[in-house]
């Protein structure tokens, strides 16, 4: 009987010691080491890839955001402020509507099939809006000029970037509404166009937030 009690106590003591050691290693030392490496070597990424403007954090380079006019009475969603470059649509998870606010809690796609009538109609409406909004005096956007990312969301619905083609067709509108030269705004787009990662991964892209920050700086000059 005494042998059994001693054996049980010994096993219990060994288990408790192992629990204590593993708790210290996995619950204290490892997290602190990972945090230290992250803050020391990857400080920007570890803190959310924040973007600052005039000393204030205005967003993240990884998350898209909208540029809208104040919500008017009777509207469910605000109208886009066309003086700024606009991002691609953002779909809400579990719904077939467009989540124009890039709400993080509803990240995801609609999962609608390509032949779904509601999806087709929303794409047609979005294309018509892009053509209308960006056709200004002396510049006409054709439906064939509208790239896919102007009328569809990414898989997460939170993509912060648009294609150079979508940015290009917005140049004339942005220049006109901000009383800038088209060449000035086009240069902003060109300067903020990133190529493929390592030269072959992904597609060329323009971060909308960074582009609009540069536009604001140019407008203020």
Secondary structure, DSSP 8 states (H G I E B T S, - for coil): -HHHHHHHHHHHHHHHHHHHHHHHIIIIIHHHHHHHHHHHH-HHHHTT-EEEETTEEEEETTS----B----TT-SS--B-TTS------B-TTSSSB-TT--GGG-S-----TT-HHHHHHHHHHHHHHHHHH-BTTB---GGG--GGGTS--SSS---EE-HHHHHHHHHHHHHHTT--HHHHHHHHHHTEE--BTTTBS--EEEHHHHHHHHHHHHT-
